[in-house]
């Protein structure tokens, strides 16, 4: 948040008032300073030795299950002797916890069934027989994939902060008294609002809701993400209404054919969509890394942060793809939605489209979350509850 505030206030101010060279120079100096700090602490870092690719375990389970495709799991007692509960070498699965067998993705259970071929061998072939812990860890990984996919529309909408929102602000009055600020100046509000919202969430929201739900965190992680997705839809609805207001003002003052003219409407009309977006970020963008870290198998836990960051990156590419598709289709219909002149474009239509996609995505997410099973450990009955409960 501090870096975001610095870049949107200090750097942008320098670029607008001094020059782009000054802004890039400050960024280069900052990165050089960070690199020096990183190198200075290099000798104190604890580097864990390589232990093989974590995806190898996923491949083991998938291949082993496929090789036993003809086995009917209903004919096997999963609590009996014909299930592999141990790692290679006969040692019990340590560090992973004693996983309980879940009922989702039952086809993967075939990977831990000891058939006649496995029983005849003195050593276990990891490509044919896997332990219960390995199978359950792969199930955890698979459960997170739909959640990751459902977050892409949210990160796609988040791109609006640094694209169309700024372009809208560039056509509006941006001054407080004698102080004039650049269109991207509202970006610093996002960082400030996120910090304030997090404090309110931790100090007020969680203790209050905890008394009602009895949940230690007030609400589950999936509920937190879902609230953020809902907020993202509301943000697009508000943005569409504000854009309609902006275009109406341009039409009223005869500025439709003057794309660089400042429309007599305050940039603070954009504040509601910034506020809603910041609050949605607190729920979803904070909940996603927590979910990926808590529910990711231990062998793949380092990928938890990568999953979160990849959702942001893929969401940006998705945003570009959607814009290209919208431009191509709207051009064929005779009126480009996202032309250079926002006054003649239909940015509000685009926002309504994003709201519709967000609503559809939210419905899909609710179905996914309702069937989601949190990490289940042997003897822990509470973890067997569905994600939305």
Protein Blocks (a to p, Z undefined) as FASTA:
>chain_A
ZZmmmmmmmmmmmmmmnomklmmmmmmmmmmmmmmmmmmmmmmpccdddebjfklmmmmm
mmmmmmmmmpcfklpcfkbmkbcfbdehhiacehkopadddfehkllmmmmpccfklmmp
mbdcfklbccfklmmmmmmmmmmmmmmmmmmmmmmmmmmmmmmmmmmmmmpccdehjacc
dfklmmmmmmmmmmmmmmmmmmmmmmmmmmmnopanlpafklmmmmmmmmmmmmmmmmmm
mmmmmmmmmmmnopmmmmkbccdbdfklmmmmmmmmmmmmmmmmmmmmmmmmmmpcfklm
mmmmmmmmmmmmmmmmmmmmmmmmmmmmmmmnopafbbfblmlmcfklmmmmmmmmmmmm
mmmmmmmmmmpccdddehiaklmpcfkZZ
